[in-house]
Amino acid sequence: MQPPSDANTTGCEDESELLQAIFQVKWRFRVLRELAKAPMRLSRLRRAIPECSKKVLIDTLHSLESLSLIAGLTTQQR
């Protein structure tokens, strides 16, 4: 997962709404913090945040993707 190419497509009206969207869900900030260190696959992210269940982590990633804060979740290259 990595930052999207156009970070201005979050659907939030201003920065305060974006911050509220990030912090209103328990794991969003922690996931963003880990991904800011380096792009990583789900398994590495799970090892970085072991107290977060796989389901919650995947749901959090999907929500961050819908806010256009990360990209690459649904596209996998083989």
Buried (B, 14 or more C-beta within 10 A) or exposed (E): BEBBEEEEEBEBEEEEEBEEBBEEBEBBEBBBEBBEEEBBEEEEBBEBBEEBEEEBBBEBBEBBBEBBBBBBBEEEEE
